[in-house]
Amino acid sequence: MGRCPVCNEWNTYAEEVIDRQAERHREKHARNGEKPAENTPVPLTQVDETNLERTDTRDTELNRVLGGGIVPGSIVLIGGEPGIGKSTLLLQLALRLHDKKILYVTGEESDRQIKMRAERIGIKNDHCFLLTETNTQQIFKHAAALAPDIIIIDSVQTLYTTYIDSPAGSVSQVRECTAEVMRFAKERCVPVFLIGHITKDGMIAGPKVLEHIVDTVLQFEGDRHHTYRILRTVKNRFGSTSETGIYEMTGDGLRPVLNPSEILLTQRDEPLSGIAVAAMMEGLRPMLIETQALVTPAFYGTPQRSATGFDVRRLNMLLAVLEKRAGLRFGTKDVFLNIAGGLRVDDPAIDLGVVAALSSSYNDISVPYNFAFAAEVGLSGEVRAVSRIEQRITEAEKLGFEKIFISKFNQKIDTGRYQIAIESIGRVQQLMEALYG
């Protein structure tokens, strides 16, 4: 059907073929060819937990986003744009676990391509096995014979099962293949990593039930024109969803960034205007980032407003606050804002750093390089409190900053425990006075 008779939109129908006879046959068919054991109700206090010990991935960032390691029998779905590094990340995982037997199933690349990537990474592992297959029944057959400790499938959209009469990648195929992988993983207590494609909207391709079936959903983000990648936890049944991991893409693979603040801060040998350092939170991790602003006269009619890594609507709001509350006339100025390192920041705590960078470029007066900022700015010009302020202060102190500007409305902070000077302000005007007199 080309046009939906309900919403009158074209090409919105998706075909799903359901074979009832195959479903009845599948219910009687166990993965090892035997009749599966029947489940009986068990008291919660008598559930065995001895086999739930997590596996160390040898990767500090991946361990963080997974909640401490790989849980036996779990299914982890990793989504991201093409070329962002999903396959490289999981191949590094497979090559680093020398004491585990890994089955790497690929439906998109040949075994020679995987071999070339492994040589570029530079890690050898005789316990990593490659399988070029897309039929789930064949995959389960080889997995049962090999008995691997971890299975990696690249990607779930290339799988197909003979029980569904539809092409690979369709809604029904993705749902059924994921359900079969889930049953195999739970029955044999084998963790499975799935790589998933995303749509042009950034959502994981396939039915939404795909994200409900799996235990953990990770989103691999980043700009291919920059070297840094962020691994975010979208869903995690075994840990927090606020954790993030940061990697740097190099010629020999992905390198975990243990202290991203030192990399995201530009080393300058002379003071420059329009630059300020803001303390942000990426999940539960504090980071110091550099905000760069450029304010120039507008000679071509309507002033330009451009922001990279920052919401341009929030930039317009901060410009209006500075014009109304601080007397800075941006109405005839072109304004450009950039977050260094290619990061995309949503934390409102960098508002004060953005304001400092904008005012610095406007006045062409540099902000001292050892000053940091951590506060939100409201429409009336008030400097608002933000969460986890102690972690932000500690991070700034650890990196050698001498002063940090925060809101005076934060909960009472014991300034005696910090060597860094803490400047509490309540209005944007106070910030202007402290920086420029």
MOLINQUI-V412877 format. One record per backbone hydrogen bond with DSSP energy under -0.5 kcal/mol. NH is the residue of the N-H (numbers start at 1). CO is the residue of the C=O. Records with the same first field share a line. If there is no record, write none. Layout:
BEGIN
NH=CO, CO
END
This chain:
BEGIN
4=9
8=4
11=2
18=16
19=17
20=18
23=19
24=20
25=21
26=22
27=23
28=24
29=25, 26
30=28
33=30
46=43
47=44
52=49
55=70
63=59
64=60
65=61
66=62
67=63, 64
68=63
69=63
70=55
74=71
76=192
77=216
78=76, 194
79=77, 218
80=196
81=220
84=81
89=85
90=86
91=87
92=88
93=89
94=90
95=91
96=92
97=93
98=96
100=97
102=100, 127
103=150
104=102, 129
105=103, 152
106=104, 131
107=154
108=154
114=110
115=111
116=112
117=113
118=114
119=115
120=116
121=117
122=118
123=118
128=125
129=102, 127
131=104
133=106, 131
136=134, 160
139=135
140=136
141=137
142=138
143=139
144=140
145=141
146=142
147=143
149=101
150=101
151=191
152=103
153=193
154=105
155=195
156=195
158=155
159=156
160=134
164=161
166=164
169=159
170=167
174=170
175=171
176=172
177=173
178=174
179=175
180=176
181=177
182=178
183=179
184=180
185=181
186=182
187=183
188=184
189=185
190=185
191=149
192=74
193=151
194=76
195=153
196=78, 194
199=203
202=199
205=197
210=207
211=208
212=208
213=209
214=210
215=75
216=75
217=235
218=77
219=232
220=79, 218
221=219, 230
223=228
224=222
226=223
229=247
230=221
231=245
232=219, 230
233=243
234=217, 232
235=217
237=215
239=236
245=231
247=229
248=255
249=227
250=248, 253
253=250
255=248
256=254
257=246
258=256
262=259
263=259
264=260
265=261
266=264
268=266
275=272
276=291
277=371
278=289
279=373
280=278, 287
282=285
283=281
284=242, 282
285=282
286=284
287=280
289=278, 287
290=264
291=276, 289
292=338
293=274
294=336
296=294, 334
298=332
299=297
302=300
306=335
308=337
309=307
315=311
316=312
317=313
318=314
319=315
320=316
321=317
322=318
323=319
324=320
325=321
326=321, 322
328=322
329=327
330=328
333=330
334=296
335=304
336=294
337=306
338=292
339=308
340=290, 338
342=339
343=340
345=309, 343
350=347
351=348
352=375
354=350
355=351
356=352
357=353
358=354
359=355
360=356
361=357
362=358
363=359
364=360
365=360
367=272
371=368
372=403
373=277
374=405
375=349
376=384
378=382
381=378
383=426
384=376, 382
392=388
393=389
394=390
395=391
396=392
397=393
398=394
399=395
400=397
401=396
402=370
403=370
404=421
405=372
406=404, 423
407=374
408=425
410=407
415=413
417=414
418=415
421=402
423=404, 421
424=422
425=406, 423
428=381
431=427
432=428
433=429
434=430
435=431
436=432
437=433
END
